[in-house]
């Protein structure tokens, strides 16, 4: 679960260093997918929701590298860049959904409590906030508010995931 947690940090925390038009991602998404792929490997096919995203994580590593290079080279074409950003957000949502579902599967099959219900609730709240930030992108004041709310919800989701990770470690649930 540690690798999932680190991967989620890279997916949902986005800090950049801007130089002119160039963007240097300090927390690149592709690194998050590398950690998630490692996390999936720890469970060796025992959790269907994790296995489901394994090939997807491999693809997202490549896509993430391409987007990172495009940002670094300041190669962003208005609408195309917006579409790529939405696709990356959708990928992060899909990945985090399956990891959350995998946690619930572990709870059910192992008959233990690793706070999966709380994690799912925080995931839903985070997704609402992230979608609000995306939908309001062309309304500056609302977008600032939605983006800040999204950031707070990302942090709350990560805190919930950390709690799950620690509970899973207490039950020796990782490979």
PLY file of the C-alpha trace (Angstrom):
ply
format ascii 1.0
element vertex 175
property float x
property float y
property float z
element edge 174
property int vertex1
property int vertex2
end_header
0.00 0.00 0.00
2.99 2.27 0.51
3.61 2.37 -3.25
-0.04 3.22 -3.89
0.17 6.06 -1.39
3.34 7.50 -2.92
1.81 7.12 -6.38
-1.31 9.00 -5.28
0.88 11.81 -3.96
2.35 12.19 -7.44
-1.08 11.99 -9.11
-2.95 14.44 -6.93
-0.33 16.95 -5.84
0.90 19.09 -8.68
3.69 21.58 -8.07
5.42 23.22 -10.99
8.33 25.54 -11.49
7.75 27.93 -14.39
10.56 29.48 -16.40
9.27 31.66 -19.20
6.82 29.34 -21.02
8.54 26.19 -19.81
6.99 24.15 -17.01
9.12 21.90 -14.85
6.91 19.52 -12.94
8.38 18.98 -9.49
6.02 16.07 -8.87
5.59 14.40 -12.30
2.52 12.24 -12.83
4.44 9.51 -14.65
6.46 8.83 -11.48
3.16 8.33 -9.65
2.16 5.68 -12.17
5.51 3.93 -11.71
4.78 3.67 -7.97
1.22 2.53 -8.64
2.49 -0.17 -11.01
4.85 -1.33 -8.26
1.95 -1.33 -5.78
-0.14 -3.48 -8.11
2.77 -5.91 -8.46
2.89 -6.36 -4.68
-0.55 -7.98 -4.77
0.41 -10.42 -7.57
-3.01 -10.53 -9.24
-4.93 -11.20 -6.00
-7.10 -8.06 -6.24
-9.14 -7.78 -9.47
-9.45 -3.98 -9.35
-5.67 -3.64 -9.06
-5.00 -6.13 -11.86
-7.47 -4.26 -14.06
-5.36 -1.09 -14.03
-1.93 -2.72 -14.42
-1.77 -2.36 -18.24
-3.37 1.08 -17.93
-0.63 2.18 -15.49
2.02 1.12 -18.01
0.36 3.22 -20.72
0.01 6.20 -18.38
3.72 6.10 -17.59
4.45 6.68 -21.28
1.69 9.29 -21.67
2.90 11.06 -18.51
6.46 11.21 -19.85
5.22 12.69 -23.14
3.14 15.33 -21.32
6.06 16.12 -19.01
8.35 16.66 -22.01
5.71 18.79 -23.76
5.43 20.97 -20.65
9.20 21.24 -20.35
9.60 22.23 -24.00
6.69 24.70 -23.72
4.84 22.83 -26.43
1.20 23.43 -25.63
-1.42 24.06 -28.25
-4.38 25.76 -26.48
-7.36 23.44 -26.96
-5.20 20.33 -27.43
-3.43 21.02 -24.15
-6.79 21.44 -22.39
-8.01 18.13 -23.83
-4.80 16.37 -22.76
-5.24 17.82 -19.26
-8.80 16.51 -19.07
-7.67 13.08 -20.29
-4.94 13.01 -17.62
-7.50 13.98 -14.98
-9.83 11.21 -16.19
-6.94 8.74 -16.01
-6.16 9.78 -12.43
-9.84 9.43 -11.50
-10.04 5.96 -13.10
-6.87 4.83 -11.38
-7.82 6.15 -7.94
-11.32 4.64 -8.32
-9.89 1.18 -8.97
-7.42 1.46 -6.12
-10.26 2.51 -3.79
-12.36 -0.42 -5.04
-9.39 -2.71 -4.45
-9.21 -1.54 -0.85
-12.90 -2.34 -0.40
-12.32 -5.76 -1.98
-9.51 -6.45 0.49
-11.76 -5.46 3.38
-14.50 -7.77 2.20
-12.36 -10.79 1.38
-10.08 -10.54 4.42
-12.91 -9.52 6.78
-10.92 -6.62 8.23
-11.45 -2.89 8.56
-8.90 -0.76 6.75
-11.18 2.27 6.47
-12.28 1.54 2.92
-15.72 3.11 3.36
-14.16 6.34 4.62
-11.68 6.24 1.73
-14.49 5.82 -0.81
-16.42 8.74 0.72
-13.34 10.99 0.51
-12.73 9.81 -3.05
-16.24 10.88 -4.08
-15.82 14.30 -2.47
-12.42 14.75 -4.13
-13.83 13.83 -7.54
-16.66 16.34 -7.22
-14.15 19.07 -6.37
-11.79 18.10 -9.23
-14.64 18.08 -11.73
-15.84 21.47 -10.46
-12.35 22.89 -11.01
-12.31 21.49 -14.55
-15.81 22.69 -15.46
-15.13 26.23 -14.20
-11.82 26.59 -16.02
-13.16 29.46 -18.15
-14.73 31.33 -15.19
-11.68 32.72 -13.35
-13.08 33.50 -9.89
-15.09 30.28 -9.65
-12.12 28.34 -10.96
-9.83 29.71 -8.26
-12.33 28.75 -5.57
-12.94 25.30 -7.10
-9.20 24.71 -7.56
-8.50 25.55 -3.91
-11.38 23.32 -2.82
-9.99 20.57 -5.04
-6.55 20.94 -3.49
-8.02 20.66 0.02
-10.03 17.61 -1.02
-6.92 16.03 -2.56
-5.14 16.45 0.76
-8.09 14.99 2.68
-8.20 12.01 0.30
-4.47 11.46 0.76
-4.89 11.61 4.55
-7.67 9.01 4.30
-5.48 6.85 2.06
-2.61 7.14 4.52
-4.94 5.89 7.26
-5.91 2.96 5.02
-2.26 2.26 4.21
-1.35 2.17 7.90
-4.29 -0.09 8.76
-3.32 -2.43 5.91
0.25 -2.54 7.21
-1.10 -3.47 10.66
-2.88 -6.44 9.00
0.16 -7.38 6.85
-1.82 -6.99 3.65
0.98 -6.28 1.25
3.38 -8.59 -0.53
0 1
1 2
2 3
3 4
4 5
5 6
6 7
7 8
8 9
9 10
10 11
11 12
12 13
13 14
14 15
15 16
16 17
17 18
18 19
19 20
20 21
21 22
22 23
23 24
24 25
25 26
26 27
27 28
28 29
29 30
30 31
31 32
32 33
33 34
34 35
35 36
36 37
37 38
38 39
39 40
40 41
41 42
42 43
43 44
44 45
45 46
46 47
47 48
48 49
49 50
50 51
51 52
52 53
53 54
54 55
55 56
56 57
57 58
58 59
59 60
60 61
61 62
62 63
63 64
64 65
65 66
66 67
67 68
68 69
69 70
70 71
71 72
72 73
73 74
74 75
75 76
76 77
77 78
78 79
79 80
80 81
81 82
82 83
83 84
84 85
85 86
86 87
87 88
88 89
89 90
90 91
91 92
92 93
93 94
94 95
95 96
96 97
97 98
98 99
99 100
100 101
101 102
102 103
103 104
104 105
105 106
106 107
107 108
108 109
109 110
110 111
111 112
112 113
113 114
114 115
115 116
116 117
117 118
118 119
119 120
120 121
121 122
122 123
123 124
124 125
125 126
126 127
127 128
128 129
129 130
130 131
131 132
132 133
133 134
134 135
135 136
136 137
137 138
138 139
139 140
140 141
141 142
142 143
143 144
144 145
145 146
146 147
147 148
148 149
149 150
150 151
151 152
152 153
153 154
154 155
155 156
156 157
157 158
158 159
159 160
160 161
161 162
162 163
163 164
164 165
165 166
166 167
167 168
168 169
169 170
170 171
171 172
172 173
173 174
